[in-house]
Amino acid sequence: MYLDYFKLKEFPFCLVSDPRYLFLTKNHQKVNAYLEYAMNVQDSFVVITGEIGTGKTTLINNVLDNAEPNNILITIQATKLNSLEFLQSLLLEIGLVVEPLNKVTMLNECRRYLVQRQNSRKKVFLIIDEAQNLEKEVLEHILYLSNLERRQQKLLNIVMVAQPYLNSSLDDSGMEHFLQRVRLRTHINALDLIDVEPYIKHRLSIAGATETDLFSQEAYNDIYQFTGGRLRLINILCDYALMVCYVEKLPQVDSWVVQVAANELQWQTYEKRFGRHENATKFRENNDAKPGEAKLQLRQGGRVVGEYSLQKGELTIGRQDNNDIQLNSHKVSRKHAQILSQSNNYYLHDLSSTNGTLVNDDRISIHILQHGQSFSISDYQFIFYAPVVVAEIVSEVIAETAVLDNQCIENTRILLKKNDTRKYADVADIVD
């Protein structure tokens, strides 16, 4: 595996929640402070929300690991529990078996247990994870438990952790009494782009990495585009990228490796898969190519049937109607191929299609496109045109020579070379 290849002591991007790998952004620091506060007061009621994979469970486990010895921590995974199942789960975590199983008896047993813990000078915390699907009746039971008190002290402290749509339930009319009991309410954000690099380096360091440049600068931006800053998705993609490096015997995860890993995972950019989010890189919607832009020309039977801009960063081709270019042919796979723009190069990638993507009649997997190069999918032919950034240079040459002849073209080639536009080799096409 890649551990020996990169001289790592353990896998740095495991999905198991491990407080050793806790990485605190400013937002995570705030939430962590709220949790620490909740552990030090007697009547805490905290609601923490965050999208899937933003580090909620890791924060909770960090609090559990650092809890005071006299604190009793009860954790319930509450996904889709009804009111009876919730109370049963609570009693099982406490270690009580109650007969008969009715709500009144179970609630009374909970109170008796909490009074006993208070007499022993113990603070009891109920941590409810995945609380976003709880029914309103369950929320009422939670409110009842949070209001239990004796000797001017609350008997139970509560921390609810959930995905954001718990907020919709709490903000409904009729839940004002519940919200009035909540002491702290906060949200965990996904990572910003600037946090991706230190997060990845932090995990590599914990795993024993001695090299600090296992990922290129361009790779961090691509990882963010594919994951939207979600920690779980970053871990999945980085783990796969390191495996690609190991298989291909590459020394570093660069932009190309991230693209290969994402394609193997059948991922598109986060924005395209899940919709826009406030931190996402905003691509322009695909439209007809403007003069001077990189473009893809589509031909069928020798006739031009369409042109497509490549300024979006990613363009998909296939039979399904959600592709950027839809080809209505049974010989075309639903997700057949894609064009990716990275670091001034344009990559043609076949998405494990049935009948293949052909360049010069050879089936390809990943291929760097050159200006004027064609490729075919089924009966369709595509021609790639690199961006024309040399219009002003050409105009300058034409003005000097008045007549466009071979010397003009040669002069243009010289100017192109000076301006480092290496991939625009066919100047005759540019000035035609």
N, C-alpha and C positions, 0 to 999 in steps of 0.2 A: 504494500500500500504506500501512500505518499508520506507516511510518518518518517521513515528512514530517509526518503528522497530529500525532504525539506528539513531534516534533523529536528523533528518535533517530538515531544515526550508524550503527547496525547492529542486526540482530535480536537481542533480548536473551535469547530462550528457544530457541535452536537446540539440537538434540539431539547435535550433534557435540561430542565431548569437547574442551574448551579449557581449559588450566590457568589462563588469565587470569580465568576465571569461578569458580575454585575458592573455595568457601565452607566455612570450617572451623568446625563446631560443636565443643563440647568433645570429643565422641566422635570426630569426624573429626581433631581435633588430636592425640588419642592415637594413632590409627592412622597418621597422617602421621609422628609421632615414631618409631613403630616402624619405618616404612620408612626413615627417615633413619638410624636406628641400624643397620639391616640393611646400608646402603650403606657403613658405616664399620667393620665387623668382617669377619674373614676366613672365618668358618665359619657364616654366618647361614643359617637355614632358617625362613622366616616363612610362616604360613598365615593368610590374611585372608578372612573370609566376609562376605557381605552380600546382602540380597535384591536382586532386579532393580531397577535404577534408583536405587540409593542412593549413587552416586558413586564406586564402586570404580575404574572405568577412569580417571576424572578424577584421582584420587589417584595412580594409577600413572603417568599421563602427566606429572604435576607432578614426580614423582621422576625420571623420565627426563630432563626438561628441565633439572633442576638437578644431574645426575650429574657427578661429577668426570671430567675428560678421560681419566684413565688407567683408567677403568672401561669394561668391555665389556659391553653390555646386549643380551641375546638374549631376544626376546619371542615366545611361541608362543600362538596361539589354539587351545586344546586341545579344543574341543567334539567329543566322541564320536570321538576318535582311538583306534585300537587300538595295541598296543605297537609294531608295525612302522611304522605311519604316524607315530607320535610321534617315533621315532628318525629317520625320514626328514625330518620337518619340522625337527627340531633340526639335522641336518647341512646342510639347505638354508639355514637362517638363518646358520649358521657360514660357509657358502660352500664346502662340500665335496661332491664327488660320489664316491660309494663304489660299487664293484662287487667282488664280487656283493653284492646287498642281503640280507644275513643279519644277525641281531642281534649275533652275536659280532663280526663285522667292524665294524659300525657303532659298537658300544660301545668297541672298541679305538681307532677313529679319534677318537672323542670324547675319550678319555683323552689321546691323543697331542696333540690340539689344545690341551687344557687345560694340559698340561705346557709346551708352547711358550709359551703366554701367561704362565705363571708365570715362565719364564726371562726374559721381556720385562718383568717386574714389572707385569703387568696383572692386575686383579681381574675375574673373569668372573661375571656375574649372569644367571641364567636366570629369567625372569618368565613364569609359566604362567597365562594368563588363561582364564576359563571352565573351570576344572579340575574342576567338580562331576561330570562324566560319565565321568571316567577309569576305565578298568578296573583291577582289582587288579594285573594284570601290569604295567600302565603305572606304577602307584604303586611297584612293586618296582624298576622301572628308574630312576625318579626317586631312590629311596632309594640305589640303587647309585651313581648319579652324585654324590649329595651326600656319600657316604662316601669318594670318591676323595681321596687325600692324598699329599703328597710333601714331604719336609723339614719334617715336623711342621706342615704347613699344609694345610687343605682346598683343593682345586682349584676348587670351584664353589660359589657362593652361590645359594640358591633362594628365590623368593617365589612362593607359590601363591595365586591369587585365585579365589574361587568363590562360588557361591550356597550357602545354608546346608545343603543336603542333602549336601554333601561331608562334613559332620561325621558323618553316619550311617555313611558308608564308613570313616572314620578311627576311629570308636568301636567298630567291629565287633571281635569277638574275633579274634585273629590279627594285629591291626595294632599291637600294643603296641610292637614294635620300630621301626615308622615314627614313632609319636608320641614315642618317646624321642629321636629325632633332631631333632624340631621344637624350635626355640629360643623362638619367639614365636608365639602363636596368639590372634587377636582377631577381633572382629565389628563391622561397621559398621551402626549403627542408622539407621532412617529419621528424618527431622526430627520434633522435637516441635512442638506447636502454636506455642509461643513463638518458634520458629526460622523459621517460614514468612515472617513479615513482613520480618525483616532479610535473609533469603535473596533474596526477590523484589526488595527495594530494592537489594541488592548487584548483582544482574544488571542492573537498570535503570541503575544508576550507571555500570557498565562500558560499557554500550551508549550512554552519552552523555545520559541523561535529566537534565533540569534541574528538573523538577517532582518533588516527593517524595510527592505524594498521588495518583498515578495509580490506586491501588487504595484502596478504602475499608476501614475497620477490619472491617466485617462480611464483606467479600469474602475476607479472609485466613482467617477461620474456615470459610467455605464451601469454599475451595480445599483446606483441610486435610481436610475431611470427604470430599471427592471423591477425594483423592489418597493419603490415609493418610501424608502426609509423604514420599512417594517423589519424589525429585528429577525423574526423567524425566517422571512424570505431572504434576508441578507445571508443568514447562516446556511440556508439550503444552497443558494447560488454560489457562495464562496467555497463550500465544501466540494461542490461539483467542479468548480473551476480549478481547484487544486488537483483534483483527480485527472482532469484533462491535461494539465501540465505534466503530471506524472506519466501518463500514457504516451504523450507526445514528446517526452524528455525535454521540456521547455524550462528555463530557469525562473520565469516570472509570469504571473498572471497579468496579461495586458488586455487591451480592448478586444482584440480578436478572440482571446480565450474566453472572455466573459460572453461574447456573442455566441460562441460554440456551445458553451454550457447552457445558456438560456435557450438556444435552439433545441438542444437535446432534451431539456425539460419541457419543451413546447410552450415556452413563455413568450408572450409579447411584452411590450413595455407595460408598466403598472397602470399608466393612464389609459391605455387601450383596453386592458383587461377589466379594470374596475371603475373606470371613469376618472374624471379630473379630481385632483385634490390640491389643496392650496400650495403645497411645496413641490408639486410636480413640474418638471421641465415642460414647457408648453410648445408642442409641435404645431406648425401650421396645418390646417386641414388640407388634404390632397386636392389639387385642382389642375387645370390645364397649365402646362409649362409656360412661363414667361420668357421673353427673349433673354438669352444669356444664362438661364438656369440649366442645371443638369436635368436631363429628361430621358424618358423611355418611350420609344416609338413602337407602336403595335401594328403589325401587318398581317394580313390574311389573304392568301391567293395573290400575293404581289401588290396588294392595295393597302394603303395606309388607312387604318380604321380608328386610330386614336393616339394621343400623346399624353403623357402623364409626368407631372413634376416630381422630382426626387428631393425636394427641399424639406420634406417632412421628417426625414431621418430613417423612415422604415416604410416599405410598401409591400403588401402581400398580394400574391397571385393565386387563384384557385377557382374551383367550381362553385363554392358557396357564395351566397350574395353578400356576406359580411367581409369579403376580401376587397382590397382597394381596386384590383382589376379582376373582374369576374369573367371566366371563360366558360361558355356553355357547351361543354363537350364531355362525353362520358370517359374520354381518354385522359381527362384532367382530374387530378385528385382534389378533394375538398379544400385542403390546405396544401398547395403544390410547391410553391417557392416564395422567396421573399428577397427584396433588395434592401441592404442595410448600408447606411452611410456612417462611416467612422474615420476620423483622422484624415480627411480629404481623400479617402478611398471609398469605392463602392463595391460591396460584396454581393455576389449572387449566391444564394444558399438554397439547395434543394431540401425540402422538408420531408424526406423519406417518401417521396411520391411513388406511385405504382409504376408509371411509365417513364419517369426520369425527366431531367432537364439537360438539354444537350448544348454543348459548345463545340463547334467544329466536328459535329457528329459524335462527340465523346460525352458520355454521361458523367456529370460532375456532382460533387457534394458541396464544396465551397470554392468559389472562383472569384478572383479580383477582376472586375471589368475594366477594359481599356476603351478609350474614346473610339467610337465607330464600330465596336465589336457587336456581333449579333449572337443571339442564342434562341433556341426553339423549345416550345412546350406543345406537344401534340402537333396540330397543323398551324400553330401560330408562331410567328417570328417576331422577335423583339430586337431593336437596335438601341444601343446605349450611346448617349451623347453627353460627354463631360461638360461641366459648366464653362461657358465662354466668358472668361474674365479679361479678354484681350481686345475687346472692341475698340477701345481708345488707342491702343498700340497700332492696330490695323489702320485706323483712320489717319494716324500720324504718318504712316508709311505711304498711304495713298496720296495724301496731300503733298508729300515731297516728290513723288514720282509722276503724279498726274495720270499715268497709264499703268494699270495693274499688269505687270509682266513677270517674267521669271525672276528678275532682279528684285522686284517688289516682294515677292514671296520669300526670297532668300533673306532680304532685310528684315522681314517679319519674323522669320525663324531666329535670327540673331537677337532681336528684341525679346522674343519669347524666352530665349535661353537666359538673357539677362534678368528677366523677371521671374525666373524659376517656375515657369509653367510647363514642366516636363511632360505632363500627360496629354497636352494638346498638340500632338505631333503632326496631325494632318492639317497644316495651315491652309492648304488649298480649299479644304471644306469650309474653314472658318471665314475666309474672305470671298467665297463663291457668291 
